[in-house]
């Protein structure tokens, strides 16, 4: 077993990625309004179709960073609480964060759907593996 606090580093990295994308949102929205590409009222109920693609992409990526990673945070906290962190869990955790970071960069730059989907699928498979390994170890199977 490794020191259990090591699992908190990929958790912190995932949270940092989420905060970075969150902080991009107001800049994109202010630029859209100041350049006349959107009105403040376009953001009243989320994002209207009139909002420029860049601002909508950042918002969608941020929402995506609040969806699947919830399962990542939960499994990492289980590992931390149970003091069950081994090298395999740590590697899987960092792989998940790496895939999610790559997904964010792809989403916010070239946004090639099939490439992005492939990276997303790798993140899902990695997270599933982390859950299986964690459950297997904690359940004593």
N, C-alpha and C positions, 0 to 999 in steps of 0.2 A: 504494500500500500504506500502511496505517496502522501505527502502532507496535504490534508484536505483543503487547505486554503488555496491551493494551486488551481482548483476548478473555478475559483472566483475571477481569475484573470480573463478567461474567455467570456465569462458573463459580463465583466466590465467592458471588454472590447465590443461585445454585441450592443450593450447599452450606449456606448460612445458612438457607434455607427448610427444608431437610432437618433441620438441627439444631434449629430452632424446633419442628417437629412432634415430633421425637424427645423433646425436653424437656417436651412436653405429656403424653406417655404416662405417666410415673411419677405425675404429679399426678392424672390421671384414674383410674389404678389404685388409688392410695392412697385417694382419695375413695370409690371403689366398695367397697373393703374396710372402711373406717372407717364407712360408712353401712350396712353389712350387705348391700349389693346383690351382693357377690361375696366369695368366700373366697380366701385366698392360693393354695390348691391349684387354683383355677380357672385360674391362669396357668402351671401346671406344664408343659403341652405347647403353649403358645401361649395361645389364648383360648377358653374354653368358652362354650357358648350362654348360660350363666347370667350371663356378664359383661355389664354394661350397654352399651347401644348406643354411648354416647359413647366409652367406652374402646375398644370394638372398631373404631369408625370411625377414631379417631386411629391405632390400630395399622395398620389397612388402608391409610390414607393414607400413613403412613410407609413401609410396604412398597412402595407404588406409587412413592414418591419414590426408591426404590432400584432400580427396574426400568428403565423407559424412559430416565431421565436418564443411565444408563451410556453409552448411545450418544451423548448430548450431550457428556459429559465427554471421550469418546474423540475425537470430531471436533474439539472445541476444542483439545485437546492436539496433534492433528495440525496444525491451523492454526498454533498457537504454535510448534511445532518446525520447521515448514517456512517460517516467517515469511511466511505467505500470507494474513494478515488484511487484508481490505478492508472498506469501509463495508457492503457487502451481507451479508457474514458476520457482522459485528458487529450489524447490525439484526436478522438472523434469530436470532442467539443471544439477544438481549434479548427478542425476541418470544416465543421458546420459554420463557424464564424467566417472562415475564409471563403467558403462558397457563397454565403450571404453577402459578404463585402463585394465579391466579384459580380454577383447578381445586381447589386445596387449600382455599381459602376457601369455595367452593361445597360441597365435600364435607363440610367440618366445620361448616357452618351449615345452609343450607336443604336440601342434599342432593337436589336435584331431578335425577333421573337423566338425563333427556333434555338438560337444560341443561348438566349436567356432562359428558355424553358429547360434546356439541357443542364445548365448550371443549377437552376432551381430544383430539378429532379435529383441531382447529386446531393444537394442540401437535405432534401427530404429523406433520401436513402440513408444518409449519414446520421440524421436525427433518429430515424427508425432503428438503426443499428445501435445507437447510444441507448435508446430505451430498452432494447432487447438485452444488451449486455448488462445494463443496470438492473433490470428486473431479474435476470438470471442470477446475478451475483447476490442481490439482496434476498431473493427468495430461497437462496441456497440450493439451487438446482444444479 
